[in-house]
Amino acid sequence: ALFRGHVRGDGAVGLSAPFHEHQNPDLIRELVHLLPHRRFILVGEGWREYALFEDLRVQPNFTYLSAPSARHPAIYAGFDVFFSPARFDDGSVTLLEAMMENAVPVASRTGFAPDLIRHGENGLLFDADAPAMEVADLIENALTLEADVRGTVLGHDWDSYSRAIV
């Protein structure tokens, strides 16, 4: 209910994760450089620990936000694409939240991303070791995808999950 969906059209690429090397920070940095015409918004804690954070921070197409989770619905409403570059992941609630907000996911084939994303239909998947140029092309393609992403994940809310357990 917190992530109500929005009409895409702003072109922003959003990311949401605390800093860890497995979040693939070098790929994020490469993409910010490869796509200077795209706006990247990174939400998460600890990213100043990334050795090359200063280079990332000074890019004119990059914004870093450290925000409590209560602000995430409003922030995600500005994402047209949700980028999840993790090298490995056991699952990401942020991916599901972004999809509920109608952001098109571009995610590595890790965690439960392949369970939610039907490549080319409601998002795009890539191998965790894919080159930056390949991922950049996927981000550009995601911005043209006209799918109702939210509609593809509505059955994955907490009410449905609770009913399945009961």
N, C-alpha and C positions, 0 to 999 in steps of 0.2 A: 504493500500500500504506500510505502514511502517513495518508491520509484515509480512514478506515474506515466512515464513515457513522454516524449517530445517529438516534434517534427524536426528532422535533421535539415541542415542547410548552412550552418556556420563554418563547417570545415575543420573544426578543432579535433586534434588527436589527443585523447586522454590516456593516462596511465595512473594506476593506483596500487601502490605496494610499498612496504617499508624497504629500506635499503638492505640488500644482501647481494653478494656476488652472483648468486644463482639467478637473480633478476635480470642478468645480462646487461649491465649498465653500459658496456662498451658499444653494444648494438644500439641502444637508445641514443647514445651520443652520436654515433655514425649517422643515424637516421635524421637527427636534428640538423646535421650538416648537409646531408643529401637532399633534404626537402625544406629548403629555406622559405619556400612559399607556403608552408603549412605551419599552423600554430600547434605547439605541443604543450600540454599541461600535465605536470607530474604532481600527484598527490601522495604524500607518504612521509614517514619519519626517517631520520638518519641519513639522508642522501648527502649531507655535507661531508660524510665519512668517505665517500667515493673519491679516489685519488684525483680524478679528472673533473670533479664537480664544477670547479671554477670555470673551466672552459665551457661546460654545458650551461652554467648559470648566466654567462654573459651573452649568449646567443639571443638575438632579437626576437626569434620565433619560439622561445622557451620560457615557460613560467613554472616556478616551483612553489607549491603550496603545502604547508603543514597545517592540516585542518582536522578537527575532531570528526568522528564518523557521523555525527548529527548533521554536519554540513555537506556530507557527500551527496545526498540526493540533489541539492541545488547545483553543486559543482558538476555532477554527471550530466545534468540537463544541458550543459554546454558542450558535451562530447558528441561528435558525429561518429567518430571511430573510437573504439576502446582497444588499446594495444597492450597485449600481454606477452612479453618476450621471454618469460622464464625458461631457463635451461631444464629445470625439473620442478615439479609442483605436485602436491598431493590433492590439489583442488583449490579453487579460488572463489570465494563468495563474491568478491568484487567483480569477477567476470559475470556472474549471474545478475548481480545488481545493475551493472552497466547494460546488459542485454534487456533487463526489465525497463530500463530507462530509454530503450530503443536505439542505443549506440551499436553500430556494426562492429562486432569483434574481429580483430586480427590477432590470432593467438598461436603460440607454439603448441604442438601436439603433445601436451603434457597434462597431468591431472585429469580432471573430467571435462576439459575443453572439447575433446572429440565426441563426448557424449551429448553435448549441447549444440555444437556447431556443425551444421551440414554445409560443407565447403561449397561456396558459390551460391548458396541459397539464403542462409541467414548469417553468414560470416565467412571468414577465410582462415585456413590453417596453414602453418608452415612447420618444417622440421626445426628443432631447437638450434641446430648448427647451420641453418640457412644463411647465405651471404646477405649482407645489408641491402644490396641492390634488388634482390628478389623480394625481400620484405617491403622495401620502399614501393615496388610495383603493386604489391598486395594492398598496401595502405591507399594508394591512388585508386585502385579498383574498388576498394571498400566504399570510397566516397561516392561512387556511382551506383552502388547497390540500392535498389529501391524496396527491398523487403521490409515487411513489418516484423522486425526482430523481436519486439516485445511479445507479439502474438505467439511466437514459437516457444516461449519459455514460461508462459502464464501458468502452466501446470506444475511449475517448480517452486511455488511459494511455500511459506511455512505452514499454511493451513493444509495444503495438499500433502505435504510431508508428514504432518501430524496425523492426518487421517490414514495414511498408508501404514504408519506404525501401529496405530490403534487397531 
